[in-house]
């Protein structure tokens, strides 16, 4: 059965290594008959969460802040799967991705028990370092996140050895891994 994927691109580079991973993933997902939509967060006007816990009153516009999250909320709510895509910044996800993801709490506020909608989740990450210990903090964050949300971890692509824009094209196996992951879900 076809799935709907919402991809949150946390990279500030319009055509960087993270975007190449996303494009490879989308190629596989779409070849498998799935729908994809990608939000390039750097290009969007998204404010940080206020922590006001006043969201959830209107399912069509769950947050009290009115910015470009209004474009993401309907796609997120309709999605079967969320793809978190980011370059590694200080052994974590980018601020752009964290900011947008924090704002998804307004959707949980729709439910009286603050239940997040159940989703499959994928992590795509480009990084300079390429060791297991380099990715360990991100792995812990991601696994904790999906566990606490009650989401299904559908796969991870750690693409190390990529610092400069375009370095990932020197590692075609990483792009193939992203494409195959998209194809397999």
N, C-alpha and C positions, 0 to 999 in steps of 0.2 A: 504494500500500500504506500502510495506517495506521501512524503512528509514535507512539511514547510519548515525551512531553516531561516532563522534570523541571525545574521552575522554582525557582531559588533566589532568594528575595526578600530582598535585603540592606537594605531600607529599615526604619528604626525607626518610621516612621509607618504605623499600621494602614490608613489610607485616604488615603494621600498620592498624589503624582503618579506615583511608581513603580508603586504598586498599580494605578492607572488604566491605565498602559501594559500591565501584566501582564493585566488583565482584558480589554483590547482584543485583545491577542495571543491569549489563550485562546479568546476568542470566534471568532476566525478559524481557529485550529488545530482547534477542536472542530467547526466548521462543515465543515471539510475531512475530518472523520472520524477525527481523531487523538485520542489520550488525553492529558490533562494532569493533573499534580499539582503543586501549589505549596506550598512550604515557606516560611513566614514566619519567617525566622531570628531576628528580634528576640524572638519569643515562645518560642524554644526554649532549652534549656540545653545550650550547646555550648561546650566548653573549647578553648583554643588548642592547636595541635599541639605536642607535646613534643619533636619531632625525635629520637625514640628509635630509629627504624627497626626497631621490633619488631612492626610490624603485618603483616598478610597471612597469618597462620598459620591463621586460620579464615575462609573465604570468606563465611560467614553473619554474622560479626561481626569485620570485618577490623582494627579498631583496638584497642589495649590499653585505651584509655579507654572507659568505658561511660557514655555520656550520650545526648542526643537525636540524635546522628549515627546511632545505630542505626535510626532511622526513615528516614533519608535513604539509607543505603547500599543497601538492596534496590531502592529506586526508581531510584537512580542506575545501579546495575548493569543493571537491566532496560531503561533508557531508551535510545532511539535518539538523542535530542538533549537538550542541557542549555541552559537559558535562564538567563543571568546577568543579574539585574535589580538595579539599584542607583541611588540618587541619587549625584551626583558629590560627593565629599568631598575637598577639597584636591587636585583634579585626578586623582582616582583612585576606585576602588570603595570602598564602605563597609567598615569593619572587620568588621561582621557577615558580609558576603559573603566577605571575604578569609579570615577565621577558618574558616568552613565549608569553603571551597574547599581550603585547605591540608590539612584533615583527609581529603580524598578521596585523598591520597597512600597511605593505608593500603590502598586498593583496588589501586593499582599494585603494592604490595608482594606481592600475591597471585602475580603473575607473577615467575618467577625472574630476568627481565631488567628488571624494574620498568617494563614496558610498561603504559601507561594504556589502558583500553578505548577503542576508536575511537568517536567521537561526532560528531554535528553540533552546532554551537554558535551561539547567538544572544546578542547583547548588547542590553539595553534600559536606557537611561540617561536620567534626568531631571536637569536642571541649571539653575542660574540663568543662567549665561553661554550665549550662543548663537552664538559664532563658531567657525570652524574651528580657530583656535589654542587656544581654550578646551578643545576636545575632543582636541587632539593628544596629550597625555600618556596619556589613556585609550585612544585608538586604538592607540598604540604598545604599551601593556601588553597589550591584548586581542589584537592581531595576533601579538605575540610568544608569548603564551600558547597560542593555538590552533596556531601553527606548531610550537612545541616539543612539544606534546601529539600532534601529527599529526591534529588534528581539522579538520573542514570548517567554515569560517565561512559560516553560512547567512544571515547578515544582521545589521544593526545599525540600531537606531533611537536617534538622538541627539535628545532632546527638550529644547531649550534655551528659556530665557525663563520658567522655572518655579521660583519660589522658595517661595512660600507654598502651603500645602495647597490644592488645588483650582485652582491657576493653569493647569494643563494643559487644563482645560475651556475656556479662552480660546483654545486652539490645537487645534481639533478635527482638523486635518490630521495632527497628531502621533499622535493616537489611531487615526485611519484608517490611517496608515502601519504602526502596530503590528498592527492587525487584518489588513491585507493581507499583512504578512509571515507572520503565523500561517497565513493561508489558503494562501499560496504554497508552504509547505514540505511 
